């Protein structure tokens, strides 16, 4: 293999496979070194350097220089070529791996090739195998060969000389990228996506915000008669998308996240990260949603544990918990009122309070606080064993 042939091979691989020239040169050097060891012995002290300009091979054997012609003659062209092909394949695999590893959680487009069992094989550039597993498919969707789909890259792994890419259509990042692609104001940074909560195939809530008060964030995302959001809905099938206006004030944000239900009042219990949301009886099932979906998605979107109650349900629970708390040794009626005011509405809540917080609320010693928490834990376990009606039996609620 003469120097000009080496340079032609490197240049062809660089152009055809889009592999950096330095990676190819390093692969060729590694191949020549492997071939040289077969001739000189594995224990020999050998170094190889390929001139990037001339293509000539320089090396040393046990500290002595070997001329390019002698190196080529001793190694043997066929032996070097075989090893070089293997090294170049590895370099090609590594380049593809690096390309797609850099795209983790990014959206890519591909064409469905076939279905293998419950998984779908998708053709994407440079990769022989891109797999959309059943667990990463939107429930109920079926893909046929030649369908074009969009998905996010969730895993990249080397498989021999190939690269396997795992795709997903269930992640919230897919919704984010679809909005960035379809809504110019989001792509330009005029509108910001503040949060997404999603149950794939059923419902998604996305919160948007703009520092420019003149911009109608929701209108910009939905478009006239839904024209802008249509492409996103077409991509994810029958999944419903609620566009919510973000607000840092949870008194405003939580009711928005629970739309279309009408909210009477939001009581924030910051120590527990809980929001008790009061609704009229006729709005309760709407706020909770089918099998608890609406309140579940709203909770994730806002980052608060949201509980839906009617005012009568809250009054009943307050009465029950006040009676229960004062039965705990060391808890006065005044302390019980303070605990309820902070949002502690059950023995279970009280069992997980930080001792330092309880000491501050009740002006207690560490020993007194520990004793109250210990009793609350026992009562919570006992209460757990007793059959009772769940005040927020979300799983049985139909929208």
C-alpha positions as a Markdown table, in Angstrom:
| # | Residue | x | y | z |
|---|---|---|---|---|
| 1 | Unk | 0.0 | 0.0 | 0.0 |
| 2 | Unk | 1.8 | 3.1 | -1.2 |
| 3 | Unk | 1.4 | 6.6 | 0.5 |
| 4 | Unk | -0.9 | 8.0 | -2.1 |
| 5 | Unk | -3.3 | 5.1 | -1.8 |
| 6 | Unk | -3.4 | 5.6 | 2.0 |
| 7 | Unk | -4.3 | 9.3 | 1.6 |
| 8 | Unk | -7.0 | 8.4 | -1.0 |
| 9 | Unk | -8.5 | 5.8 | 1.4 |
| 10 | Unk | -8.5 | 8.3 | 4.3 |
| 11 | Unk | -10.1 | 11.1 | 2.2 |
| 12 | Unk | -12.7 | 8.7 | 0.8 |
| 13 | Unk | -13.7 | 7.5 | 4.3 |
| 14 | Unk | -13.8 | 11.1 | 5.6 |
| 15 | Unk | -16.2 | 12.2 | 2.8 |
| 16 | Unk | -18.4 | 9.1 | 2.5 |
| 17 | Unk | -18.7 | 8.2 | 6.2 |
| 18 | Unk | -18.4 | 11.8 | 7.6 |
| 19 | Unk | -15.7 | 10.7 | 10.0 |
| 20 | Unk | -13.1 | 13.2 | 11.1 |
| 21 | Unk | -9.8 | 12.7 | 9.2 |
| 22 | Unk | -7.8 | 12.5 | 12.4 |
| 23 | Unk | -9.9 | 9.6 | 13.6 |
| 24 | Unk | -9.3 | 7.8 | 10.4 |
| 25 | Unk | -5.5 | 8.5 | 10.5 |
| 26 | Unk | -5.5 | 7.2 | 14.1 |
| 27 | Unk | -7.4 | 4.1 | 13.0 |
| 28 | Unk | -4.9 | 3.4 | 10.2 |
| 29 | Unk | -2.0 | 3.9 | 12.6 |
| 30 | Unk | -3.6 | 1.4 | 15.0 |
| 31 | Unk | -4.1 | -1.1 | 12.2 |
| 32 | Unk | -0.5 | -0.8 | 11.0 |
| 33 | Unk | 0.7 | -1.2 | 14.6 |
| 34 | Unk | -1.4 | -4.4 | 15.0 |
| 35 | Unk | -0.1 | -5.8 | 11.8 |
| 36 | Unk | 3.5 | -4.9 | 12.7 |
| 37 | Unk | 3.3 | -6.7 | 16.0 |
| 38 | Unk | 2.3 | -9.9 | 14.1 |
| 39 | Unk | 5.6 | -9.6 | 12.3 |
| 40 | Unk | 7.9 | -8.3 | 15.0 |
| 41 | Unk | 6.3 | -10.1 | 18.0 |
| 42 | Unk | 3.8 | -8.9 | 20.6 |
| 43 | Unk | 6.4 | -8.0 | 23.1 |
| 44 | Unk | 8.4 | -5.9 | 20.7 |
| 45 | Unk | 8.8 | -2.2 | 21.4 |
| 46 | Unk | 7.2 | -0.7 | 18.3 |
| 47 | Unk | 5.8 | 2.7 | 17.5 |
| 48 | Unk | 4.1 | 3.8 | 14.2 |
| 49 | Unk | 3.4 | 7.2 | 12.8 |
| 50 | Unk | 1.5 | 8.1 | 9.6 |
| 51 | Unk | 2.5 | 11.3 | 8.0 |
| 52 | Unk | -0.7 | 13.3 | 7.5 |
| 53 | Unk | 0.6 | 15.1 | 4.5 |
| 54 | Unk | 2.6 | 12.5 | 2.5 |
| 55 | Unk | 0.9 | 9.3 | 3.6 |
| 56 | Unk | 4.3 | 7.7 | 4.4 |
| 57 | Unk | 4.6 | 5.3 | 7.3 |
| 58 | Unk | 7.3 | 5.9 | 9.9 |
| 59 | Unk | 8.1 | 3.7 | 12.8 |
| 60 | Unk | 10.6 | 2.5 | 15.4 |
| 61 | Unk | 11.6 | -1.1 | 16.4 |
| 62 | Unk | 13.3 | -1.4 | 19.8 |
| 63 | Unk | 14.3 | 2.2 | 19.6 |
| 64 | Unk | 15.7 | 2.1 | 16.0 |
| 65 | Unk | 14.0 | 3.8 | 13.2 |
| 66 | Unk | 12.5 | 1.8 | 10.4 |
| 67 | Unk | 12.3 | 3.4 | 6.9 |
| 68 | Unk | 8.9 | 3.7 | 5.3 |
| 69 | Unk | 9.8 | 1.2 | 2.6 |
| 70 | Unk | 11.1 | -1.3 | 5.1 |
| 71 | Unk | 8.0 | -0.9 | 7.3 |
| 72 | Unk | 5.6 | -1.4 | 4.4 |
| 73 | Unk | 7.6 | -4.4 | 3.2 |
| 74 | Unk | 7.8 | -6.1 | 6.6 |
| 75 | Unk | 4.2 | -5.6 | 7.5 |
| 76 | Unk | 2.7 | -6.8 | 4.3 |
| 77 | Unk | -0.1 | -4.8 | 2.5 |
| 78 | Unk | -2.8 | -7.5 | 2.8 |
| 79 | Unk | -2.3 | -7.9 | 6.6 |
| 80 | Unk | -2.4 | -4.1 | 7.1 |
| 81 | Unk | -5.5 | -3.7 | 5.0 |
| 82 | Unk | -7.4 | -6.4 | 6.9 |
| 83 | Unk | -6.7 | -4.8 | 10.2 |
| 84 | Unk | -7.2 | -1.3 | 8.9 |
| 85 | Unk | -10.7 | -2.2 | 7.6 |
| 86 | Unk | -11.6 | -3.5 | 11.1 |
| 87 | Unk | -10.2 | -0.3 | 12.8 |
| 88 | Unk | -12.0 | 1.9 | 10.3 |
| 89 | Unk | -15.3 | 0.1 | 11.0 |
| 90 | Unk | -14.7 | 0.7 | 14.7 |
| 91 | Unk | -14.0 | 4.4 | 14.0 |
| 92 | Unk | -17.1 | 4.6 | 12.0 |
| 93 | Unk | -19.2 | 3.0 | 14.8 |
| 94 | Unk | -17.6 | 5.3 | 17.4 |
| 95 | Unk | -18.4 | 8.4 | 15.2 |
| 96 | Unk | -22.0 | 7.4 | 14.8 |
| 97 | Unk | -22.2 | 6.6 | 18.5 |
| 98 | Unk | -20.8 | 10.0 | 19.4 |
| 99 | Unk | -23.3 | 11.7 | 16.9 |
| 100 | Unk | -26.4 | 10.1 | 18.5 |
| 101 | Unk | -25.1 | 10.2 | 22.1 |
| 102 | Unk | -24.9 | 14.0 | 21.6 |
| 103 | Unk | -28.6 | 13.9 | 20.6 |
| 104 | Unk | -29.9 | 12.2 | 23.8 |
| 105 | Unk | -33.3 | 13.6 | 24.7 |
| 106 | Unk | -33.4 | 15.4 | 21.3 |
| 107 | Unk | -36.1 | 14.8 | 18.7 |
| 108 | Unk | -35.3 | 13.1 | 15.4 |
| 109 | Unk | -37.4 | 12.0 | 12.4 |
| 110 | Unk | -37.3 | 8.6 | 10.9 |
| 111 | Unk | -39.2 | 6.2 | 8.6 |
| 112 | Unk | -40.8 | 3.0 | 9.9 |
| 113 | Unk | -39.1 | 0.0 | 8.3 |
| 114 | Unk | -41.0 | -2.9 | 10.0 |
| 115 | Unk | -42.5 | -4.2 | 13.2 |
| 116 | Unk | -40.7 | -6.9 | 15.0 |
| 117 | Unk | -43.0 | -8.3 | 17.6 |
| 118 | Unk | -44.1 | -5.4 | 19.8 |
| 119 | Unk | -41.2 | -3.2 | 18.8 |
| 120 | Unk | -40.9 | -1.0 | 15.7 |
| 121 | Unk | -37.7 | -0.7 | 13.7 |
| 122 | Unk | -37.1 | 2.9 | 12.4 |
| 123 | Unk | -34.7 | 4.0 | 9.7 |
| 124 | Unk | -32.6 | 7.1 | 10.8 |
| 125 | Unk | -29.5 | 8.5 | 9.1 |
| 126 | Unk | -26.3 | 6.4 | 9.5 |
| 127 | Unk | -27.8 | 3.9 | 11.9 |
| 128 | Unk | -28.7 | 0.3 | 11.0 |
| 129 | Unk | -30.9 | -0.2 | 14.0 |
| 130 | Unk | -33.1 | 2.3 | 15.7 |
| 131 | Unk | -35.7 | 0.6 | 17.9 |
| 132 | Unk | -39.0 | 2.0 | 19.3 |
| 133 | Unk | -39.8 | -0.5 | 22.0 |
| 134 | Unk | -43.4 | -1.2 | 23.0 |
| 135 | Unk | -42.9 | 0.5 | 26.4 |
| 136 | Unk | -41.9 | 3.7 | 24.6 |
| 137 | Unk | -44.8 | 3.8 | 22.3 |
| 138 | Unk | -47.9 | 5.9 | 22.8 |
| 139 | Unk | -50.6 | 3.5 | 24.0 |
| 140 | Unk | -52.9 | 2.4 | 21.2 |
| 141 | Unk | -50.7 | 3.6 | 18.3 |
| 142 | Unk | -49.7 | 1.4 | 15.5 |
| 143 | Unk | -47.0 | 2.2 | 12.9 |
| 144 | Unk | -46.9 | 0.8 | 9.4 |
| 145 | Unk | -43.9 | 0.5 | 7.1 |
| 146 | Unk | -43.0 | 3.8 | 5.4 |
| 147 | Unk | -44.8 | 5.9 | 8.0 |
| 148 | Unk | -42.7 | 8.9 | 9.0 |
| 149 | Unk | -42.6 | 9.5 | 12.8 |
| 150 | Unk | -40.8 | 11.7 | 15.2 |
| 151 | Unk | -39.3 | 10.5 | 18.5 |
| 152 | Unk | -36.7 | 11.4 | 21.1 |
| 153 | Unk | -33.4 | 9.5 | 21.5 |
| 154 | Unk | -33.3 | 8.0 | 25.0 |
| 155 | Unk | -30.4 | 5.5 | 24.8 |
| 156 | Unk | -27.4 | 4.8 | 22.5 |
| 157 | Unk | -25.3 | 1.7 | 22.8 |
| 158 | Unk | -22.6 | 0.0 | 20.8 |
| 159 | Unk | -23.5 | -3.4 | 19.5 |
| 160 | Unk | -20.4 | -5.0 | 17.8 |
| 161 | Unk | -19.6 | -2.9 | 14.8 |
| 162 | Unk | -23.0 | -1.3 | 14.9 |
| 163 | Unk | -24.8 | 1.3 | 16.9 |
| 164 | Unk | -28.3 | 0.7 | 18.4 |
| 165 | Unk | -30.4 | 3.7 | 19.1 |
| 166 | Unk | -33.4 | 3.4 | 21.4 |
| 167 | Unk | -36.3 | 5.8 | 20.7 |
| 168 | Unk | -39.3 | 7.0 | 22.7 |
| 169 | Unk | -42.6 | 8.7 | 22.0 |
| 170 | Unk | -43.8 | 8.7 | 25.6 |
| 171 | Unk | -41.4 | 11.2 | 27.1 |
| 172 | Unk | -42.4 | 14.8 | 28.0 |
| 173 | Unk | -39.4 | 16.0 | 26.0 |
| 174 | Unk | -41.2 | 14.9 | 22.8 |
| 175 | Unk | -44.0 | 17.4 | 23.5 |
| 176 | Unk | -41.4 | 20.1 | 24.3 |
| 177 | Unk | -39.6 | 19.6 | 21.0 |
| 178 | Unk | -42.8 | 19.4 | 19.0 |
| 179 | Unk | -43.9 | 22.8 | 20.5 |
| 180 | Unk | -40.5 | 24.3 | 19.8 |
| 181 | Unk | -40.7 | 23.1 | 16.2 |
| 182 | Unk | -44.2 | 24.1 | 15.5 |
| 183 | Unk | -44.6 | 27.3 | 17.5 |
| 184 | Unk | -42.2 | 30.1 | 16.2 |
| 185 | Unk | -42.5 | 32.2 | 19.4 |
| 186 | Unk | -41.2 | 29.3 | 21.5 |
| 187 | Unk | -38.4 | 28.5 | 19.1 |
| 188 | Unk | -37.4 | 32.2 | 19.2 |
| 189 | Unk | -37.5 | 32.3 | 23.0 |
| 190 | Unk | -40.4 | 34.9 | 23.1 |
| 191 | Unk | -42.6 | 32.3 | 24.8 |
| 192 | Unk | -41.0 | 29.9 | 27.4 |
| 193 | Unk | -42.2 | 26.5 | 28.3 |
| 194 | Unk | -42.2 | 26.4 | 32.1 |
| 195 | Unk | -43.4 | 22.9 | 32.7 |
| 196 | Unk | -45.0 | 19.8 | 31.1 |
| 197 | Unk | -46.9 | 16.9 | 32.7 |
| 198 | Unk | -48.0 | 14.0 | 30.6 |
| 199 | Unk | -49.9 | 10.7 | 30.6 |
| 200 | Unk | -49.0 | 9.4 | 27.0 |
| 201 | Unk | -51.9 | 8.7 | 24.8 |
| 202 | Unk | -54.4 | 10.4 | 27.1 |
| 203 | Unk | -53.6 | 13.9 | 28.2 |
| 204 | Unk | -50.8 | 16.5 | 28.5 |
| 205 | Unk | -50.7 | 19.8 | 30.3 |
| 206 | Unk | -48.1 | 22.3 | 29.2 |
| 207 | Unk | -47.5 | 25.6 | 31.0 |
| 208 | Unk | -46.2 | 28.6 | 29.0 |
| 209 | Unk | -45.1 | 32.1 | 29.9 |
| 210 | Unk | -43.8 | 35.3 | 28.3 |
| 211 | Unk | -42.2 | 38.3 | 29.9 |
| 212 | Unk | -44.0 | 40.4 | 27.3 |
| 213 | Unk | -47.5 | 41.0 | 28.6 |
| 214 | Unk | -48.7 | 41.9 | 25.1 |
| 215 | Unk | -48.3 | 38.3 | 23.9 |
| 216 | Unk | -51.2 | 35.9 | 24.2 |
| 217 | Unk | -49.2 | 32.8 | 25.1 |
| 218 | Unk | -52.1 | 30.4 | 24.9 |
| 219 | Unk | -53.4 | 31.9 | 21.6 |
| 220 | Unk | -50.0 | 31.8 | 20.0 |
| 221 | Unk | -49.6 | 28.1 | 20.9 |
| 222 | Unk | -53.1 | 27.0 | 19.8 |
| 223 | Unk | -53.5 | 29.3 | 16.8 |
| 224 | Unk | -56.6 | 30.4 | 15.0 |
| 225 | Unk | -59.1 | 27.6 | 15.3 |
| 226 | Unk | -56.4 | 25.3 | 16.5 |
| 227 | Unk | -54.3 | 25.7 | 13.4 |
| 228 | Unk | -50.9 | 25.8 | 15.1 |
| 229 | Unk | -51.5 | 22.9 | 17.6 |
| 230 | Unk | -53.0 | 20.7 | 14.9 |
| 231 | Unk | -49.7 | 19.3 | 13.6 |
| 232 | Unk | -48.7 | 18.4 | 17.2 |
| 233 | Unk | -52.0 | 16.7 | 17.8 |
| 234 | Unk | -51.7 | 14.8 | 14.5 |
| 235 | Unk | -48.3 | 13.6 | 15.6 |
| 236 | Unk | -49.4 | 12.2 | 18.9 |
| 237 | Unk | -52.9 | 10.9 | 17.9 |
| 238 | Unk | -55.8 | 11.3 | 20.2 |
| 239 | Unk | -53.9 | 12.6 | 23.1 |
| 240 | Unk | -55.5 | 15.8 | 24.6 |
| 241 | Unk | -53.3 | 18.9 | 25.2 |
| 242 | Unk | -54.2 | 21.6 | 27.7 |
| 243 | Unk | -52.2 | 24.8 | 27.3 |
| 244 | Unk | -51.9 | 26.5 | 30.7 |
| 245 | Unk | -50.7 | 30.0 | 31.5 |
| 246 | Unk | -47.8 | 29.8 | 34.0 |
| 247 | Unk | -47.9 | 32.0 | 37.1 |
| 248 | Unk | -45.4 | 32.0 | 40.0 |
| 249 | Unk | -48.2 | 32.6 | 42.4 |
| 250 | Unk | -49.7 | 29.2 | 43.1 |
| 251 | Unk | -52.9 | 30.7 | 44.2 |
| 252 | Unk | -53.3 | 31.6 | 40.5 |
| 253 | Unk | -51.4 | 28.8 | 38.9 |
| 254 | Unk | -53.2 | 25.8 | 40.5 |
| 255 | Unk | -56.7 | 26.9 | 39.4 |
| 256 | Unk | -55.3 | 27.4 | 35.9 |
| 257 | Unk | -53.8 | 23.9 | 36.0 |
| 258 | Unk | -57.1 | 22.4 | 37.1 |
| 259 | Unk | -59.2 | 24.0 | 34.3 |
| 260 | Unk | -61.9 | 23.5 | 33.1 |
| 261 | Unk | -63.0 | 23.0 | 36.7 |
| 262 | Unk | -64.1 | 26.2 | 38.6 |
| 263 | Unk | -62.1 | 26.6 | 41.8 |
| 264 | Unk | -63.5 | 28.4 | 44.9 |
| 265 | Unk | -60.3 | 28.6 | 47.1 |
| 266 | Unk | -56.8 | 27.4 | 47.3 |
| 267 | Unk | -55.2 | 26.8 | 50.7 |
| 268 | Unk | -51.4 | 26.4 | 50.5 |
| 269 | Unk | -49.6 | 24.3 | 53.1 |
| 270 | Unk | -46.0 | 25.2 | 52.3 |
| 271 | Unk | -44.5 | 23.0 | 55.0 |
| 272 | Unk | -45.9 | 19.9 | 53.4 |
| 273 | Unk | -45.9 | 21.1 | 49.8 |
| 274 | Unk | -49.7 | 20.6 | 49.7 |
| 275 | Unk | -52.5 | 22.6 | 48.2 |
| 276 | Unk | -56.0 | 22.0 | 49.4 |
| 277 | Unk | -58.3 | 23.1 | 46.6 |
| 278 | Unk | -61.9 | 23.8 | 47.5 |
| 279 | Unk | -64.6 | 23.3 | 44.9 |
| 280 | Unk | -68.4 | 23.2 | 44.7 |
| 281 | Unk | -69.8 | 19.6 | 44.8 |
| 282 | Unk | -70.8 | 19.9 | 41.1 |
| 283 | Unk | -67.2 | 20.7 | 40.2 |
| 284 | Unk | -65.5 | 18.0 | 42.2 |
| 285 | Unk | -65.5 | 15.2 | 39.6 |
| 286 | Unk | -64.4 | 17.7 | 36.9 |
| 287 | Unk | -61.5 | 19.0 | 39.0 |
| 288 | Unk | -60.4 | 15.4 | 39.8 |
| 289 | Unk | -60.8 | 14.1 | 36.2 |
| 290 | Unk | -61.4 | 10.6 | 34.9 |
| 291 | Unk | -59.6 | 8.2 | 37.3 |
| 292 | Unk | -57.8 | 11.2 | 38.9 |
| 293 | Unk | -56.1 | 12.3 | 35.8 |
| 294 | Unk | -56.7 | 16.0 | 35.9 |
| 295 | Unk | -55.6 | 16.6 | 39.5 |
| 296 | Unk | -52.7 | 14.2 | 39.0 |
| 297 | Unk | -51.4 | 16.2 | 36.0 |
| 298 | Unk | -52.0 | 19.5 | 37.7 |
| 299 | Unk | -50.0 | 18.3 | 40.7 |
| 300 | Unk | -47.0 | 17.4 | 38.6 |
| 301 | Unk | -47.2 | 20.6 | 36.6 |
| 302 | Unk | -47.3 | 22.8 | 39.7 |
| 303 | Unk | -45.0 | 20.7 | 41.9 |
| 304 | Unk | -47.5 | 20.7 | 44.7 |
| 305 | Unk | -49.5 | 17.8 | 46.2 |
| 306 | Unk | -53.0 | 18.9 | 45.2 |
| 307 | Unk | -56.0 | 17.6 | 47.1 |
| 308 | Unk | -59.6 | 18.3 | 45.9 |
| 309 | Unk | -62.3 | 18.8 | 48.5 |
| 310 | Unk | -65.6 | 20.4 | 49.0 |
| 311 | Unk | -66.0 | 22.8 | 51.9 |
| 312 | Unk | -68.1 | 20.3 | 53.8 |
| 313 | Unk | -65.4 | 17.6 | 53.3 |
| 314 | Unk | -62.7 | 20.0 | 54.6 |
| 315 | Unk | -64.8 | 21.0 | 57.7 |
| 316 | Unk | -65.5 | 17.3 | 58.4 |
| 317 | Unk | -61.8 | 16.4 | 58.2 |
| 318 | Unk | -60.7 | 19.4 | 60.3 |
| 319 | Unk | -63.2 | 18.4 | 63.0 |
| 320 | Unk | -61.9 | 14.8 | 62.9 |
| 321 | Unk | -58.2 | 15.7 | 63.0 |
| 322 | Unk | -58.6 | 18.3 | 65.7 |
| 323 | Unk | -60.3 | 15.7 | 67.9 |
| 324 | Unk | -57.6 | 13.2 | 67.1 |
| 325 | Unk | -54.6 | 15.4 | 67.6 |
| 326 | Unk | -55.6 | 16.5 | 71.2 |
| 327 | Unk | -55.8 | 12.8 | 72.1 |
| 328 | Unk | -52.0 | 12.7 | 71.6 |
| 329 | Unk | -50.1 | 13.2 | 74.8 |
| 330 | Unk | -48.3 | 16.5 | 74.7 |
| 331 | Unk | -50.6 | 18.1 | 72.1 |
| 332 | Unk | -52.8 | 20.9 | 73.5 |
| 333 | Unk | -55.9 | 22.3 | 71.7 |
| 334 | Unk | -53.8 | 25.4 | 70.8 |
| 335 | Unk | -51.0 | 23.3 | 69.3 |
| 336 | Unk | -53.6 | 21.2 | 67.4 |
| 337 | Unk | -55.0 | 24.4 | 65.9 |
| 338 | Unk | -51.6 | 25.5 | 64.8 |
| 339 | Unk | -50.8 | 22.2 | 63.2 |
| 340 | Unk | -54.0 | 22.2 | 61.3 |
| 341 | Unk | -53.3 | 25.8 | 60.3 |
| 342 | Unk | -50.0 | 24.6 | 58.8 |
| 343 | Unk | -51.8 | 22.0 | 56.8 |
| 344 | Unk | -51.3 | 18.8 | 58.9 |
| 345 | Unk | -54.6 | 17.0 | 58.3 |
| 346 | Unk | -53.9 | 13.5 | 59.5 |
| 347 | Unk | -51.8 | 11.4 | 61.8 |
| 348 | Unk | -49.8 | 10.4 | 58.8 |
| 349 | Unk | -49.0 | 14.1 | 58.1 |
| 350 | Unk | -47.9 | 14.6 | 61.7 |
| 351 | Unk | -45.7 | 11.4 | 61.6 |
| 352 | Unk | -43.5 | 12.9 | 58.9 |
| 353 | Unk | -43.0 | 16.4 | 60.3 |
| 354 | Unk | -39.5 | 17.5 | 61.0 |
| 355 | Unk | -38.8 | 17.5 | 64.7 |
| 356 | Unk | -37.3 | 21.0 | 64.4 |
| 357 | Unk | -40.5 | 22.3 | 62.8 |
| 358 | Unk | -42.7 | 20.7 | 65.5 |
| 359 | Unk | -40.4 | 22.2 | 68.2 |
| 360 | Unk | -40.9 | 25.7 | 66.6 |
| 361 | Unk | -44.6 | 25.4 | 66.0 |
| 362 | Unk | -45.4 | 24.1 | 69.5 |
| 363 | Unk | -42.5 | 25.7 | 71.4 |
| 364 | Unk | -41.5 | 22.2 | 72.5 |
| 365 | Unk | -38.3 | 20.5 | 73.6 |
| 366 | Unk | -36.6 | 18.0 | 71.3 |
| 367 | Unk | -37.7 | 15.2 | 73.6 |
| 368 | Unk | -41.4 | 16.4 | 73.6 |
| 369 | Unk | -41.4 | 16.7 | 69.8 |
| 370 | Unk | -39.9 | 13.2 | 69.4 |
| 371 | Unk | -42.6 | 11.7 | 71.7 |
| 372 | Unk | -45.4 | 13.3 | 69.7 |
| 373 | Unk | -44.1 | 12.1 | 66.4 |
| 374 | Unk | -43.6 | 8.6 | 67.8 |
| 375 | Unk | -47.3 | 8.5 | 68.9 |
| 376 | Unk | -48.4 | 9.9 | 65.5 |
| 377 | Unk | -46.5 | 7.1 | 63.7 |
| 378 | Unk | -48.3 | 4.5 | 65.8 |
| 379 | Unk | -51.7 | 6.1 | 65.2 |
| 380 | Unk | -51.0 | 6.4 | 61.5 |
| 381 | Unk | -50.2 | 2.7 | 61.2 |
| 382 | Unk | -53.3 | 1.8 | 63.1 |
| 383 | Unk | -55.4 | 4.1 | 60.9 |
| 384 | Unk | -53.9 | 2.5 | 57.8 |
| 385 | Unk | -55.1 | -0.9 | 58.9 |
| 386 | Unk | -58.7 | 0.2 | 59.4 |
| 387 | Unk | -60.9 | 0.1 | 56.3 |
| 388 | Unk | -62.1 | 3.6 | 55.5 |
| 389 | Unk | -63.6 | 5.6 | 52.6 |
| 390 | Unk | -60.9 | 7.6 | 50.8 |
| 391 | Unk | -62.0 | 11.2 | 50.9 |
| 392 | Unk | -60.4 | 11.6 | 47.4 |
| 393 | Unk | -61.3 | 8.3 | 45.8 |
| 394 | Unk | -59.9 | 9.6 | 42.5 |
| 395 | Unk | -59.6 | 6.2 | 40.8 |
| 396 | Unk | -63.4 | 5.8 | 40.9 |
| 397 | Unk | -64.2 | 9.3 | 39.6 |
| 398 | Unk | -65.5 | 9.6 | 36.0 |
| 399 | Unk | -65.1 | 12.9 | 34.3 |
